[in-house]
């Protein structure tokens, strides 16, 4: 690094981020220059640096809420975009309020007031004390602290480098309150989203891959012992509303009727939005479906769809990443609504049957997501993907042959694409080196 000040401030806000960036050694190439700001719940974790380079800070909840108001105003301002569906989730009362607050001129006044009240002088003083050359900010979605730090960075003329955590963060989860100076993304798909949707300059967007999948790039990841002594298909659940039990019962009935030598291993998402149907899985209700063993630790442990701030630092809600290669490499195939594990299965060259049908009880289920979620566009062009648009078509999953192969593709979209479009394999495999090279580029440009 050419700058005299090579200090890199990295902000770690959750146990999920601790796993993704610290446990994976994603920062190992820049470790000597890193100073951390972390949430108090992570203070007992090993960051691999001396304690004088770790600062604990709690961003006040009421300021986080103020940022959320700004986020909601921005959502309302984009409500007419057919591929941005979060406005549809607002209650009638929220729609009335935010339509007013999003009116021309008034939206600027409202956002100014909210952001003025959200200013955090203590956080400003802490960053001033650290005096970093660049600020590295992994982002899951719309954390108030993240955008407050970007605002502080701009005041202090420190470059901010936002790292995208999730597949759908750019297209489905967030609207930047303040644009970061630089952006680190997974792939070409997210570059397109960052430029066309977020208005980021192309030259300031860098493909880093994702550290969560680094181990998948190693040849030995495909040679893991199976976690189960039988043939199985993996069924992965999601947090959004969907009748997963109805899907599982359909699979169970088909396997029983056809006398197939196969079990379904059900791996529910760690948290679930409240559903308008029975949604508690009991193994005794099924003959051929079991709960994934690690899932027994977290399943239905949280009282709400979101994990409480206390439980959010409990490792049971963020299962050990070393388990996934065993689970994915040993399965026969995967069945899932829209989840990031579709990409994980694709990296293992496993066939994925995507449940995209209307379950009849939820307005915002997978059928809605596949019409609205731009991160899902082109997914059906992956050669391992098979789409299930009607629950009756689930029968075809267990039928010899490949009746679902490319049958739903329009002629103009029939050309296959590689998983690399969604997750850069080369960048992911070399994430630590790519991150260092990018930060060097940022610091050299100062």
C-alpha positions as a Markdown table, in Angstrom:
| # | Residue | x | y | z |
|---|---|---|---|---|
| 1 | Unk | 0.0 | 0.0 | 0.0 |
| 2 | Unk | 1.4 | 3.4 | -1.0 |
| 3 | Unk | -0.4 | 5.6 | 1.5 |
| 4 | Unk | 1.5 | 6.5 | 4.6 |
| 5 | Unk | -1.7 | 5.8 | 6.6 |
| 6 | Unk | -2.6 | 2.2 | 5.6 |
| 7 | Unk | -5.1 | 1.7 | 8.4 |
| 8 | Unk | -8.3 | -0.1 | 7.3 |
| 9 | Unk | -11.4 | 0.2 | 9.5 |
| 10 | Unk | -13.6 | -2.9 | 9.2 |
| 11 | Unk | -17.1 | -2.8 | 10.7 |
| 12 | Unk | -18.6 | -6.1 | 11.8 |
| 13 | Unk | -22.2 | -5.9 | 12.8 |
| 14 | Unk | -23.4 | -9.4 | 13.3 |
| 15 | Unk | -22.4 | -13.0 | 14.0 |
| 16 | Unk | -23.2 | -13.8 | 10.4 |
| 17 | Unk | -20.6 | -11.3 | 9.3 |
| 18 | Unk | -18.1 | -12.6 | 11.8 |
| 19 | Unk | -18.5 | -16.1 | 10.2 |
| 20 | Unk | -18.3 | -14.8 | 6.6 |
| 21 | Unk | -15.3 | -12.5 | 7.0 |
| 22 | Unk | -13.3 | -13.5 | 10.1 |
| 23 | Unk | -13.8 | -17.3 | 10.4 |
| 24 | Unk | -13.2 | -17.8 | 6.6 |
| 25 | Unk | -10.0 | -15.8 | 6.8 |
| 26 | Unk | -11.3 | -13.5 | 4.1 |
| 27 | Unk | -9.3 | -10.6 | 5.5 |
| 28 | Unk | -6.0 | -12.5 | 5.9 |
| 29 | Unk | -4.2 | -10.5 | 3.2 |
| 30 | Unk | -5.0 | -7.2 | 4.8 |
| 31 | Unk | -5.0 | -8.3 | 8.4 |
| 32 | Unk | -1.9 | -6.4 | 9.4 |
| 33 | Unk | -3.7 | -3.1 | 8.7 |
| 34 | Unk | -7.2 | -3.8 | 10.0 |
| 35 | Unk | -8.9 | -2.1 | 13.0 |
| 36 | Unk | -12.4 | -3.3 | 13.9 |
| 37 | Unk | -15.5 | -1.6 | 15.2 |
| 38 | Unk | -17.8 | -4.4 | 16.3 |
| 39 | Unk | -21.1 | -4.8 | 18.2 |
| 40 | Unk | -20.8 | -5.8 | 21.9 |
| 41 | Unk | -22.2 | -9.2 | 21.3 |
| 42 | Unk | -19.1 | -10.1 | 19.4 |
| 43 | Unk | -16.6 | -9.1 | 22.1 |
| 44 | Unk | -15.8 | -12.7 | 23.1 |
| 45 | Unk | -15.0 | -13.7 | 19.6 |
| 46 | Unk | -11.5 | -14.1 | 18.3 |
| 47 | Unk | -10.7 | -11.6 | 15.6 |
| 48 | Unk | -7.1 | -12.5 | 15.3 |
| 49 | Unk | -5.7 | -9.1 | 16.2 |
| 50 | Unk | -4.7 | -7.5 | 19.5 |
| 51 | Unk | -7.4 | -6.0 | 21.7 |
| 52 | Unk | -6.2 | -2.4 | 21.1 |
| 53 | Unk | -7.4 | -2.8 | 17.5 |
| 54 | Unk | -10.9 | -3.8 | 18.4 |
| 55 | Unk | -13.5 | -1.1 | 19.4 |
| 56 | Unk | -17.0 | -2.0 | 20.6 |
| 57 | Unk | -19.8 | 0.3 | 19.8 |
| 58 | Unk | -23.6 | 0.1 | 20.0 |
| 59 | Unk | -25.5 | 2.2 | 17.4 |
| 60 | Unk | -28.6 | 3.5 | 19.2 |
| 61 | Unk | -31.8 | 1.7 | 18.2 |
| 62 | Unk | -33.8 | 4.9 | 17.8 |
| 63 | Unk | -31.3 | 6.2 | 15.3 |
| 64 | Unk | -31.5 | 3.0 | 13.4 |
| 65 | Unk | -35.3 | 3.5 | 13.2 |
| 66 | Unk | -34.8 | 7.0 | 11.8 |
| 67 | Unk | -32.7 | 5.5 | 9.0 |
| 68 | Unk | -35.4 | 3.0 | 8.4 |
| 69 | Unk | -37.9 | 5.9 | 7.8 |
| 70 | Unk | -35.6 | 7.2 | 5.1 |
| 71 | Unk | -35.3 | 3.8 | 3.6 |
| 72 | Unk | -39.1 | 3.5 | 3.5 |
| 73 | Unk | -39.5 | 6.9 | 1.8 |
| 74 | Unk | -37.0 | 5.8 | -0.9 |
| 75 | Unk | -39.0 | 2.6 | -1.4 |
| 76 | Unk | -42.2 | 4.6 | -1.8 |
| 77 | Unk | -40.5 | 6.8 | -4.3 |
| 78 | Unk | -39.7 | 3.7 | -6.4 |
| 79 | Unk | -43.1 | 2.1 | -6.0 |
| 80 | Unk | -44.0 | 2.3 | -9.7 |
| 81 | Unk | -41.0 | 0.2 | -10.7 |
| 82 | Unk | -42.5 | -3.2 | -11.6 |
| 83 | Unk | -39.4 | -5.1 | -10.4 |
| 84 | Unk | -39.2 | -3.4 | -7.0 |
| 85 | Unk | -41.8 | -5.1 | -4.9 |
| 86 | Unk | -41.0 | -4.1 | -1.3 |
| 87 | Unk | -43.7 | -1.3 | -1.3 |
| 88 | Unk | -46.3 | -4.1 | -1.7 |
| 89 | Unk | -45.3 | -5.3 | 1.8 |
| 90 | Unk | -46.3 | -2.0 | 3.4 |
| 91 | Unk | -49.5 | -1.9 | 5.5 |
| 92 | Unk | -52.3 | 0.4 | 4.3 |
| 93 | Unk | -51.4 | 2.9 | 7.0 |
| 94 | Unk | -47.7 | 2.9 | 5.9 |
| 95 | Unk | -48.7 | 3.4 | 2.3 |
| 96 | Unk | -50.7 | 6.5 | 3.2 |
| 97 | Unk | -48.0 | 8.0 | 5.4 |
| 98 | Unk | -45.1 | 7.3 | 3.0 |
| 99 | Unk | -47.0 | 8.4 | -0.1 |
| 100 | Unk | -47.2 | 11.8 | 1.6 |
| 101 | Unk | -43.6 | 11.8 | 2.7 |
| 102 | Unk | -42.4 | 10.9 | -0.7 |
| 103 | Unk | -44.0 | 13.8 | -2.5 |
| 104 | Unk | -41.6 | 16.2 | -4.4 |
| 105 | Unk | -39.8 | 18.6 | -2.1 |
| 106 | Unk | -41.4 | 17.1 | 1.0 |
| 107 | Unk | -39.3 | 14.0 | 0.7 |
| 108 | Unk | -36.1 | 16.0 | 0.8 |
| 109 | Unk | -37.3 | 17.9 | 3.8 |
| 110 | Unk | -38.4 | 14.7 | 5.6 |
| 111 | Unk | -35.1 | 12.8 | 4.8 |
| 112 | Unk | -33.1 | 15.8 | 6.0 |
| 113 | Unk | -34.9 | 15.9 | 9.3 |
| 114 | Unk | -34.6 | 12.2 | 9.9 |
| 115 | Unk | -30.9 | 12.0 | 9.0 |
| 116 | Unk | -30.1 | 15.1 | 11.0 |
| 117 | Unk | -31.7 | 13.4 | 14.1 |
| 118 | Unk | -29.8 | 10.2 | 13.3 |
| 119 | Unk | -26.4 | 11.8 | 13.4 |
| 120 | Unk | -24.2 | 10.1 | 16.0 |
| 121 | Unk | -21.5 | 12.3 | 17.4 |
| 122 | Unk | -20.0 | 9.5 | 19.5 |
| 123 | Unk | -19.6 | 7.3 | 16.4 |
| 124 | Unk | -18.0 | 10.3 | 14.6 |
| 125 | Unk | -15.5 | 10.8 | 17.4 |
| 126 | Unk | -14.6 | 7.1 | 17.5 |
| 127 | Unk | -13.9 | 7.0 | 13.8 |
| 128 | Unk | -12.0 | 10.3 | 14.1 |
| 129 | Unk | -9.9 | 8.7 | 16.9 |
| 130 | Unk | -9.2 | 5.6 | 14.7 |
| 131 | Unk | -8.3 | 7.8 | 11.7 |
| 132 | Unk | -8.5 | 5.1 | 9.0 |
| 133 | Unk | -7.4 | 5.5 | 5.4 |
| 134 | Unk | -10.4 | 3.5 | 4.2 |
| 135 | Unk | -13.5 | 2.1 | 5.8 |
| 136 | Unk | -14.7 | -1.5 | 4.9 |
| 137 | Unk | -18.4 | -2.1 | 5.4 |
| 138 | Unk | -20.0 | -5.5 | 4.8 |
| 139 | Unk | -23.7 | -4.9 | 4.4 |
| 140 | Unk | -26.6 | -7.4 | 4.7 |
| 141 | Unk | -29.4 | -5.0 | 3.9 |
| 142 | Unk | -30.4 | -1.6 | 5.3 |
| 143 | Unk | -28.4 | -1.2 | 8.5 |
| 144 | Unk | -28.7 | 2.3 | 9.8 |
| 145 | Unk | -25.2 | 2.2 | 11.2 |
| 146 | Unk | -23.7 | 1.3 | 7.8 |
| 147 | Unk | -25.2 | 4.4 | 6.1 |
| 148 | Unk | -24.4 | 6.6 | 9.1 |
| 149 | Unk | -20.7 | 5.5 | 8.8 |
| 150 | Unk | -20.8 | 6.3 | 5.1 |
| 151 | Unk | -22.1 | 9.8 | 5.9 |
| 152 | Unk | -19.3 | 10.2 | 8.5 |
| 153 | Unk | -16.7 | 8.9 | 6.0 |
| 154 | Unk | -17.8 | 11.6 | 3.5 |
| 155 | Unk | -17.5 | 14.3 | 6.1 |
| 156 | Unk | -14.0 | 13.1 | 7.0 |
| 157 | Unk | -13.1 | 12.6 | 3.3 |
| 158 | Unk | -12.3 | 8.9 | 4.0 |
| 159 | Unk | -13.2 | 6.5 | 1.1 |
| 160 | Unk | -16.0 | 4.0 | 2.0 |
| 161 | Unk | -16.0 | 0.5 | 0.5 |
| 162 | Unk | -19.3 | -1.3 | 0.9 |
| 163 | Unk | -19.2 | -5.1 | 0.5 |
| 164 | Unk | -22.4 | -6.8 | -0.5 |
| 165 | Unk | -23.2 | -9.7 | 1.8 |
| 166 | Unk | -26.2 | -11.3 | 0.1 |
| 167 | Unk | -27.3 | -12.4 | -3.4 |
| 168 | Unk | -30.4 | -10.2 | -3.3 |
| 169 | Unk | -29.0 | -7.2 | -1.3 |
| 170 | Unk | -28.7 | -4.9 | -4.3 |
| 171 | Unk | -31.8 | -5.8 | -6.2 |
| 172 | Unk | -34.3 | -6.6 | -3.4 |
| 173 | Unk | -33.2 | -5.5 | 0.0 |
| 174 | Unk | -31.8 | -2.0 | 0.0 |
| 175 | Unk | -31.8 | 1.5 | -1.5 |
| 176 | Unk | -28.6 | 3.4 | -0.6 |
| 177 | Unk | -29.4 | 6.3 | 1.7 |
| 178 | Unk | -25.9 | 7.6 | 0.9 |
| 179 | Unk | -23.8 | 6.1 | -1.9 |
| 180 | Unk | -20.6 | 4.5 | -0.8 |
| 181 | Unk | -17.5 | 5.5 | -2.7 |
| 182 | Unk | -16.8 | 1.9 | -3.8 |
| 183 | Unk | -18.7 | -1.3 | -4.0 |
| 184 | Unk | -17.6 | -4.9 | -3.8 |
| 185 | Unk | -19.9 | -7.4 | -5.4 |
| 186 | Unk | -20.3 | -11.1 | -6.1 |
| 187 | Unk | -20.4 | -11.2 | -9.9 |
| 188 | Unk | -21.3 | -9.7 | -13.2 |
| 189 | Unk | -25.0 | -9.8 | -12.2 |
| 190 | Unk | -24.4 | -7.6 | -9.2 |
| 191 | Unk | -22.2 | -5.2 | -11.3 |
| 192 | Unk | -25.2 | -4.7 | -13.6 |
| 193 | Unk | -27.5 | -4.2 | -10.6 |
| 194 | Unk | -25.1 | -1.7 | -9.0 |
| 195 | Unk | -24.7 | 0.4 | -12.2 |
| 196 | Unk | -28.3 | 0.3 | -13.5 |
| 197 | Unk | -30.2 | 0.2 | -10.3 |
| 198 | Unk | -28.0 | 2.0 | -7.7 |
| 199 | Unk | -26.3 | 4.4 | -10.1 |
| 200 | Unk | -22.8 | 3.4 | -9.1 |
| 201 | Unk | -20.0 | 4.3 | -11.6 |
| 202 | Unk | -18.9 | 1.1 | -13.2 |
| 203 | Unk | -15.2 | 1.8 | -12.5 |
| 204 | Unk | -16.0 | 1.9 | -8.8 |
| 205 | Unk | -17.6 | -1.5 | -8.6 |
| 206 | Unk | -15.3 | -4.5 | -8.0 |
| 207 | Unk | -16.1 | -8.2 | -8.4 |
| 208 | Unk | -14.8 | -9.9 | -5.2 |
| 209 | Unk | -17.0 | -13.0 | -5.2 |
| 210 | Unk | -18.2 | -14.0 | -1.7 |
| 211 | Unk | -16.2 | -15.4 | 1.1 |
| 212 | Unk | -19.1 | -17.6 | 2.3 |
| 213 | Unk | -18.5 | -19.9 | -0.7 |
| 214 | Unk | -14.6 | -20.0 | -0.7 |
| 215 | Unk | -14.5 | -23.5 | 0.6 |
| 216 | Unk | -16.8 | -24.7 | -2.2 |
| 217 | Unk | -14.0 | -23.8 | -4.7 |
| 218 | Unk | -11.6 | -26.3 | -3.2 |
| 219 | Unk | -11.5 | -29.8 | -4.9 |
| 220 | Unk | -11.7 | -31.6 | -1.6 |
| 221 | Unk | -15.1 | -30.0 | -0.9 |
| 222 | Unk | -16.6 | -32.5 | -3.4 |
| 223 | Unk | -15.1 | -35.5 | -1.6 |
| 224 | Unk | -16.7 | -35.0 | 1.8 |
| 225 | Unk | -18.3 | -38.0 | 3.6 |
| 226 | Unk | -22.1 | -38.0 | 3.5 |
| 227 | Unk | -23.8 | -36.8 | 6.7 |
| 228 | Unk | -26.5 | -39.5 | 6.2 |
| 229 | Unk | -26.3 | -43.3 | 5.5 |
| 230 | Unk | -29.0 | -43.2 | 2.9 |
| 231 | Unk | -29.8 | -41.6 | -0.5 |
| 232 | Unk | -31.5 | -38.2 | 0.0 |
| 233 | Unk | -32.8 | -35.1 | -1.7 |
| 234 | Unk | -32.3 | -31.9 | 0.2 |
| 235 | Unk | -35.4 | -29.6 | 0.6 |
| 236 | Unk | -34.4 | -26.1 | 1.7 |
| 237 | Unk | -36.9 | -23.7 | 3.2 |
| 238 | Unk | -37.0 | -19.9 | 3.2 |
| 239 | Unk | -37.8 | -17.0 | 5.6 |
| 240 | Unk | -40.6 | -15.6 | 3.4 |
| 241 | Unk | -44.1 | -16.9 | 3.5 |
| 242 | Unk | -44.7 | -20.3 | 1.8 |
| 243 | Unk | -46.6 | -23.5 | 2.6 |
| 244 | Unk | -43.5 | -25.6 | 3.0 |
| 245 | Unk | -45.4 | -28.4 | 4.9 |
| 246 | Unk | -47.8 | -28.7 | 1.9 |
| 247 | Unk | -44.8 | -29.2 | -0.4 |
| 248 | Unk | -43.2 | -31.7 | 1.9 |
| 249 | Unk | -46.4 | -33.7 | 2.2 |
| 250 | Unk | -46.7 | -33.8 | -1.6 |
| 251 | Unk | -43.1 | -35.2 | -1.8 |
| 252 | Unk | -43.7 | -37.7 | 0.9 |
| 253 | Unk | -46.9 | -39.0 | -0.8 |
| 254 | Unk | -45.1 | -39.3 | -4.2 |
| 255 | Unk | -42.2 | -41.2 | -2.7 |
| 256 | Unk | -44.5 | -43.6 | -0.8 |
| 257 | Unk | -46.8 | -44.2 | -3.8 |
| 258 | Unk | -43.9 | -44.9 | -6.1 |
| 259 | Unk | -41.9 | -46.9 | -3.6 |
| 260 | Unk | -38.7 | -44.8 | -4.3 |
| 261 | Unk | -35.6 | -45.5 | -2.3 |
| 262 | Unk | -35.0 | -41.9 | -1.3 |
| 263 | Unk | -35.5 | -39.7 | 1.8 |
| 264 | Unk | -36.1 | -36.0 | 1.8 |
| 265 | Unk | -33.9 | -34.0 | 4.3 |
| 266 | Unk | -35.7 | -30.8 | 5.2 |
| 267 | Unk | -33.5 | -27.9 | 6.2 |
| 268 | Unk | -35.8 | -25.0 | 7.2 |
| 269 | Unk | -34.5 | -21.4 | 7.3 |
| 270 | Unk | -33.3 | -20.3 | 10.7 |
| 271 | Unk | -36.2 | -17.8 | 11.0 |
| 272 | Unk | -39.6 | -17.6 | 9.3 |
| 273 | Unk | -42.2 | -14.9 | 8.7 |
| 274 | Unk | -45.5 | -15.8 | 10.3 |
| 275 | Unk | -47.5 | -18.0 | 7.8 |
| 276 | Unk | -51.1 | -18.4 | 7.0 |
| 277 | Unk | -51.0 | -22.2 | 7.2 |
| 278 | Unk | -49.7 | -24.9 | 9.5 |
| 279 | Unk | -45.9 | -24.5 | 9.6 |
| 280 | Unk | -44.5 | -26.6 | 12.4 |
| 281 | Unk | -42.7 | -29.7 | 11.1 |
| 282 | Unk | -43.0 | -33.0 | 13.1 |
| 283 | Unk | -41.2 | -36.0 | 11.7 |
| 284 | Unk | -43.9 | -38.4 | 12.9 |
| 285 | Unk | -46.2 | -36.8 | 10.3 |
| 286 | Unk | -44.0 | -38.1 | 7.5 |
| 287 | Unk | -42.7 | -41.5 | 6.3 |
| 288 | Unk | -39.9 | -40.3 | 4.1 |
| 289 | Unk | -39.0 | -36.8 | 5.3 |
| 290 | Unk | -36.7 | -36.0 | 8.2 |
| 291 | Unk | -35.4 | -32.7 | 9.7 |
| 292 | Unk | -31.7 | -32.0 | 8.9 |
| 293 | Unk | -29.7 | -32.8 | 12.1 |
| 294 | Unk | -28.1 | -29.4 | 12.7 |
| 295 | Unk | -31.5 | -27.7 | 12.1 |
| 296 | Unk | -32.9 | -29.4 | 15.2 |
| 297 | Unk | -30.8 | -27.0 | 17.3 |
| 298 | Unk | -32.4 | -23.8 | 15.8 |
| 299 | Unk | -35.7 | -24.8 | 14.4 |
| 300 | Unk | -38.6 | -22.8 | 16.0 |
| 301 | Unk | -36.3 | -21.5 | 18.7 |
| 302 | Unk | -37.0 | -17.9 | 17.8 |
| 303 | Unk | -40.4 | -16.4 | 18.9 |
| 304 | Unk | -40.5 | -14.0 | 16.0 |
| 305 | Unk | -39.5 | -14.1 | 12.3 |
| 306 | Unk | -36.4 | -12.2 | 13.1 |
| 307 | Unk | -34.0 | -13.4 | 15.7 |
| 308 | Unk | -33.8 | -11.2 | 18.8 |
| 309 | Unk | -30.6 | -9.1 | 19.2 |
| 310 | Unk | -29.6 | -11.5 | 22.0 |
| 311 | Unk | -30.1 | -14.7 | 20.1 |
| 312 | Unk | -28.5 | -13.2 | 17.0 |
| 313 | Unk | -25.1 | -13.9 | 18.5 |
| 314 | Unk | -26.0 | -17.5 | 19.3 |
| 315 | Unk | -24.1 | -19.8 | 16.9 |
| 316 | Unk | -27.0 | -22.2 | 16.6 |
| 317 | Unk | -28.7 | -19.6 | 14.3 |
| 318 | Unk | -25.6 | -19.5 | 12.1 |
| 319 | Unk | -24.7 | -23.1 | 11.5 |
| 320 | Unk | -21.1 | -24.1 | 10.9 |
| 321 | Unk | -20.2 | -23.5 | 7.2 |
| 322 | Unk | -18.0 | -26.6 | 7.2 |
| 323 | Unk | -21.2 | -28.7 | 7.2 |
| 324 | Unk | -22.6 | -27.4 | 3.9 |
| 325 | Unk | -20.0 | -29.1 | 1.6 |
| 326 | Unk | -20.9 | -32.5 | 3.1 |
| 327 | Unk | -24.6 | -31.8 | 2.8 |
| 328 | Unk | -24.5 | -30.4 | -0.8 |
| 329 | Unk | -22.0 | -32.8 | -2.3 |
| 330 | Unk | -23.7 | -35.9 | -1.1 |
| 331 | Unk | -27.3 | -35.1 | -2.0 |
| 332 | Unk | -29.0 | -36.5 | -5.1 |
| 333 | Unk | -30.6 | -33.1 | -5.9 |
| 334 | Unk | -32.2 | -30.1 | -4.2 |
| 335 | Unk | -35.7 | -28.8 | -4.0 |
| 336 | Unk | -36.2 | -25.2 | -2.9 |
| 337 | Unk | -38.1 | -22.0 | -3.3 |
| 338 | Unk | -36.0 | -18.9 | -3.9 |
| 339 | Unk | -33.0 | -19.2 | -1.6 |
| 340 | Unk | -29.2 | -18.5 | -1.9 |
| 341 | Unk | -28.7 | -22.3 | -1.6 |
| 342 | Unk | -29.8 | -22.6 | -5.2 |
| 343 | Unk | -26.5 | -21.0 | -6.1 |
| 344 | Unk | -24.6 | -23.2 | -3.6 |
| 345 | Unk | -26.1 | -26.4 | -5.1 |
| 346 | Unk | -25.3 | -25.0 | -8.6 |
| 347 | Unk | -21.6 | -24.6 | -7.6 |
| 348 | Unk | -21.7 | -28.3 | -6.8 |
| 349 | Unk | -23.3 | -29.1 | -10.2 |
| 350 | Unk | -26.4 | -30.5 | -8.5 |
| 351 | Unk | -29.8 | -30.4 | -10.1 |
| 352 | Unk | -32.2 | -27.9 | -8.4 |
| 353 | Unk | -36.0 | -28.1 | -8.6 |
| 354 | Unk | -37.3 | -24.6 | -7.8 |
| 355 | Unk | -40.7 | -24.3 | -6.2 |
| 356 | Unk | -42.1 | -21.2 | -7.9 |
| 357 | Unk | -45.8 | -22.1 | -7.8 |
| 358 | Unk | -48.7 | -20.2 | -6.0 |
| 359 | Unk | -49.4 | -22.1 | -2.8 |
| 360 | Unk | -52.9 | -20.6 | -2.6 |
| 361 | Unk | -52.5 | -19.0 | 0.8 |
| 362 | Unk | -49.8 | -16.4 | 0.6 |
| 363 | Unk | -49.7 | -13.3 | -1.7 |
| 364 | Unk | -46.0 | -12.8 | -1.5 |
| 365 | Unk | -44.7 | -16.4 | -2.0 |
| 366 | Unk | -42.3 | -17.7 | -4.6 |
| 367 | Unk | -44.7 | -17.1 | -7.5 |
| 368 | Unk | -44.6 | -13.4 | -6.6 |
| 369 | Unk | -40.9 | -13.3 | -6.1 |
| 370 | Unk | -40.1 | -14.8 | -9.5 |
| 371 | Unk | -42.2 | -12.1 | -11.2 |
| 372 | Unk | -40.7 | -9.3 | -9.1 |
| 373 | Unk | -37.2 | -10.2 | -7.9 |
| 374 | Unk | -34.7 | -9.0 | -10.4 |
| 375 | Unk | -32.0 | -11.1 | -8.7 |
| 376 | Unk | -33.9 | -14.2 | -9.9 |
| 377 | Unk | -34.1 | -13.1 | -13.5 |
| 378 | Unk | -32.3 | -15.5 | -15.8 |
| 379 | Unk | -31.9 | -18.1 | -13.1 |
| 380 | Unk | -33.9 | -20.7 | -15.2 |
| 381 | Unk | -31.1 | -20.4 | -17.8 |
| 382 | Unk | -28.7 | -22.3 | -15.6 |
| 383 | Unk | -28.5 | -25.9 | -17.1 |
| 384 | Unk | -29.0 | -27.5 | -13.7 |
| 385 | Unk | -32.3 | -25.6 | -12.9 |
| 386 | Unk | -35.8 | -27.0 | -13.3 |
| 387 | Unk | -38.8 | -24.8 | -12.6 |
| 388 | Unk | -41.9 | -26.0 | -10.8 |
| 389 | Unk | -44.7 | -23.6 | -11.6 |
| 390 | Unk | -47.6 | -25.9 | -10.6 |
| 391 | Unk | -47.6 | -28.1 | -7.5 |
| 392 | Unk | -48.8 | -31.0 | -9.7 |
| 393 | Unk | -45.5 | -30.8 | -11.6 |
| 394 | Unk | -43.7 | -32.0 | -8.5 |
| 395 | Unk | -44.6 | -35.4 | -9.7 |
| 396 | Unk | -42.1 | -34.9 | -12.6 |
| 397 | Unk | -39.3 | -34.5 | -10.1 |
| 398 | Unk | -39.6 | -38.2 | -9.3 |
| 399 | Unk | -40.4 | -39.4 | -12.8 |
| 400 | Unk | -37.6 | -41.1 | -14.8 |
| 401 | Unk | -36.3 | -38.9 | -17.6 |
| 402 | Unk | -36.2 | -35.1 | -17.5 |
| 403 | Unk | -39.7 | -33.8 | -18.3 |
| 404 | Unk | -39.0 | -30.4 | -16.8 |
| 405 | Unk | -35.8 | -29.7 | -18.8 |
| 406 | Unk | -36.0 | -26.2 | -20.3 |
| 407 | Unk | -39.7 | -26.7 | -20.9 |
| 408 | Unk | -40.7 | -23.3 | -19.5 |
| 409 | Unk | -38.1 | -21.1 | -21.3 |
| 410 | Unk | -39.2 | -18.6 | -24.0 |
| 411 | Unk | -37.3 | -19.0 | -27.2 |
| 412 | Unk | -35.4 | -15.7 | -26.8 |
| 413 | Unk | -34.0 | -16.8 | -23.3 |
| 414 | Unk | -33.2 | -20.4 | -24.2 |
| 415 | Unk | -29.4 | -19.9 | -24.3 |
| 416 | Unk | -27.8 | -21.4 | -21.2 |
| 417 | Unk | -25.7 | -19.3 | -18.9 |
| 418 | Unk | -23.0 | -20.3 | -16.4 |
| 419 | Unk | -23.3 | -20.1 | -12.6 |
| 420 | Unk | -20.4 | -17.6 | -12.9 |
| 421 | Unk | -22.9 | -14.9 | -13.9 |
| 422 | Unk | -24.4 | -15.1 | -10.4 |
| 423 | Unk | -21.2 | -16.0 | -8.4 |
| 424 | Unk | -17.8 | -15.4 | -9.8 |
| 425 | Unk | -15.9 | -18.7 | -9.2 |
| 426 | Unk | -12.5 | -17.3 | -9.8 |
| 427 | Unk | -13.0 | -14.2 | -7.6 |
| 428 | Unk | -14.5 | -16.3 | -4.8 |
| 429 | Unk | -11.6 | -18.8 | -4.9 |
| 430 | Unk | -9.2 | -15.9 | -4.5 |
| 431 | Unk | -11.2 | -13.6 | -2.3 |
| 432 | Unk | -8.5 | -12.5 | 0.2 |
| 433 | Unk | -6.1 | -11.6 | -2.6 |
| 434 | Unk | -8.8 | -9.8 | -4.6 |
| 435 | Unk | -9.8 | -7.8 | -1.5 |
| 436 | Unk | -6.3 | -6.7 | -0.9 |
| 437 | Unk | -5.7 | -5.8 | -4.5 |
| 438 | Unk | -8.9 | -3.7 | -4.5 |
| 439 | Unk | -8.1 | -1.9 | -1.3 |
| 440 | Unk | -4.6 | -1.2 | -2.6 |
| 441 | Unk | -6.2 | 0.3 | -5.8 |
| 442 | Unk | -8.5 | 2.5 | -3.6 |
| 443 | Unk | -5.6 | 3.7 | -1.5 |
| 444 | Unk | -3.4 | 4.4 | -4.4 |
| 445 | Unk | -6.0 | 6.6 | -6.0 |
| 446 | Unk | -6.2 | 8.9 | -2.9 |
